[in-house]
């Protein structure tokens, strides 16, 4: 994997860090790692990435809504 692919795979984790919710950081990190590990099978990697992005987006939305 090159740097661009790794940065795209890490996007859910980075969004979870912005949300500052401890409950969202661990699952998003796990999904980012699954995305990197499944890089050879793109259809499975996309599913893991989408789940991670969904978790991070909800956590970020809740932070913005509460703040």
Backbone bond lengths (Angstrom), bond angles and torsions (degrees), N, CA, C in turn:
res aa  C-N    CA-C-N  psi(-1)  N-CA   C-N-CA  omega(-1)  CA-C   N-CA-C  phi
1 X - - - 1.446 - - 1.530 109.18 -
2 X 1.304 115.52 139.64 1.463 119.02 177.57 1.535 110.14 -93.14
3 X 1.298 116.75 -179.47 1.460 122.03 -174.00 1.526 111.28 -64.64
4 X 1.303 118.39 -37.89 1.463 121.47 179.73 1.522 111.03 -64.32
5 X 1.305 117.47 -44.22 1.458 120.54 179.09 1.522 111.66 -65.30
6 X 1.305 117.02 -38.86 1.465 120.01 178.86 1.524 110.61 -67.69
7 X 1.320 117.57 -39.38 1.468 119.57 179.66 1.529 111.23 -67.91
8 X 1.314 117.83 -35.92 1.464 120.68 176.38 1.526 109.99 -69.30
9 X 1.311 117.78 -39.62 1.464 121.14 179.14 1.520 111.16 -66.52
10 X 1.327 117.72 -30.89 1.466 121.35 -178.83 1.527 113.30 -85.41
11 X 1.312 118.47 -1.35 1.457 121.66 -177.17 1.535 113.32 -57.79
12 X 1.341 120.65 -43.96 1.470 118.64 177.37 1.527 112.84 -59.51
13 X 1.319 117.07 -40.10 1.455 120.64 179.24 1.526 111.22 -64.97
14 X 1.319 117.25 -41.45 1.457 120.59 179.77 1.527 111.54 -66.70
15 X 1.317 117.27 -37.75 1.461 120.23 175.95 1.522 111.00 -66.38
16 X 1.319 117.14 -37.59 1.465 120.29 178.28 1.524 110.79 -66.17
17 X 1.328 117.31 -34.31 1.457 119.40 175.96 1.522 111.32 -65.37
18 X 1.302 117.31 -33.74 1.458 121.00 177.58 1.521 111.45 -69.10
19 X 1.316 117.59 -28.86 1.459 120.59 -179.04 1.521 111.73 -76.52
20 X 1.329 117.42 -20.64 1.469 123.83 178.69 1.519 112.41 57.65
21 X 1.311 117.18 30.48 1.453 121.72 176.82 1.518 108.05 -106.49
22 X 1.305 116.60 118.27 1.457 120.73 -177.76 1.517 112.95 -62.72
23 X 1.327 115.69 -28.48 1.462 119.64 -178.79 1.522 112.12 -71.90
24 X 1.308 118.14 -22.69 1.463 121.23 -177.71 1.524 113.08 -96.37
25 X 1.322 117.40 -21.44 1.462 120.15 -174.40 1.529 111.55 -67.76
26 X 1.329 117.17 -46.33 1.468 120.37 -177.23 1.533 112.98 -63.40
27 X 1.352 119.71 -47.99 1.470 118.05 178.37 1.523 113.33 -64.00
28 X 1.330 116.69 -35.74 1.461 119.26 179.82 1.522 111.18 -69.93
29 X 1.324 117.38 -36.37 1.463 120.40 175.29 1.523 109.93 -63.92
30 X 1.314 116.35 -42.25 1.459 120.80 179.03 1.532 111.14 -62.60
31 X 1.330 116.95 -42.92 1.460 120.17 179.91 1.529 111.09 -67.80
32 X 1.321 117.51 -35.42 1.470 120.18 176.88 1.526 110.60 -65.78
33 X 1.325 116.50 -40.34 1.466 119.40 177.29 1.521 111.61 -66.33
34 X 1.339 116.94 -40.60 1.466 119.90 176.68 1.524 110.69 -61.73
35 X 1.334 116.39 -39.28 1.464 120.11 178.83 1.524 110.78 -61.65
36 X 1.327 116.65 -42.66 1.464 119.75 179.35 1.523 111.49 -68.31
37 X 1.324 116.64 -40.01 1.465 119.60 -179.84 1.526 112.48 -69.17
38 X 1.321 116.82 -32.51 1.460 121.12 -179.16 1.525 112.21 -93.43
39 X 1.303 117.67 19.33 1.461 121.74 -177.85 1.520 113.96 -59.06
40 X 1.321 117.55 -25.53 1.461 121.11 178.73 1.519 113.24 -76.21
41 X 1.328 116.17 -19.46 1.464 121.83 177.94 1.528 107.96 -117.85
42 X 1.326 116.97 89.33 1.470 120.76 -170.07 1.530 114.97 -58.96
43 X 1.322 118.79 -37.40 1.462 119.04 -177.23 1.529 111.45 -66.51
44 X 1.321 118.30 -34.31 1.465 121.10 176.75 1.524 110.99 -76.15
45 X 1.313 116.86 -35.94 1.466 120.44 178.87 1.525 110.66 -65.49
46 X 1.312 117.66 -37.18 1.464 121.15 179.78 1.523 110.60 -66.52
47 X 1.317 117.78 -38.45 1.462 120.75 178.66 1.525 110.32 -63.35
48 X 1.326 117.75 -46.19 1.464 121.13 178.51 1.523 110.78 -63.20
49 X 1.324 117.30 -40.87 1.459 121.10 -179.67 1.530 110.81 -65.31
50 X 1.318 117.11 -41.75 1.471 120.78 179.75 1.525 111.47 -64.49
51 X 1.328 117.78 -41.52 1.464 120.11 177.28 1.526 110.73 -62.54
52 X 1.321 116.97 -44.19 1.457 120.22 178.17 1.514 112.47 -62.87
53 X 1.313 116.78 -41.87 1.456 120.97 179.20 1.527 111.22 -66.44
54 X 1.310 117.07 -36.64 1.460 120.90 177.95 1.531 110.79 -64.85
55 X 1.322 117.10 -44.93 1.467 121.07 178.32 1.524 110.25 -61.66
56 X 1.324 117.02 -44.82 1.464 121.13 -178.94 1.529 111.48 -66.41
57 X 1.315 117.19 -39.05 1.463 120.31 -179.28 1.527 111.08 -66.08
58 X 1.312 117.37 -40.50 1.461 120.22 178.37 1.525 110.29 -66.12
59 X 1.324 117.84 -42.67 1.466 120.85 178.81 1.522 111.12 -63.76
60 X 1.316 117.51 -41.32 1.464 121.04 179.04 1.524 111.13 -67.04
61 X 1.310 116.85 -39.64 1.468 120.76 177.89 1.529 111.02 -63.25
62 X 1.327 116.60 -40.33 1.459 119.88 178.93 1.525 111.50 -67.33
63 X 1.313 117.05 -35.30 1.472 119.63 178.00 1.528 109.97 -66.84
64 X 1.325 116.68 -44.27 1.463 119.97 -179.90 1.527 111.35 -67.03
65 X 1.311 115.54 -34.58 1.465 120.04 -179.74 1.529 111.12 -70.39
66 X 1.331 117.29 -37.72 1.459 121.24 -178.66 1.527 111.74 -79.29
67 X 1.323 116.78 -27.45 1.466 120.05 -173.66 1.456 112.95 -90.39
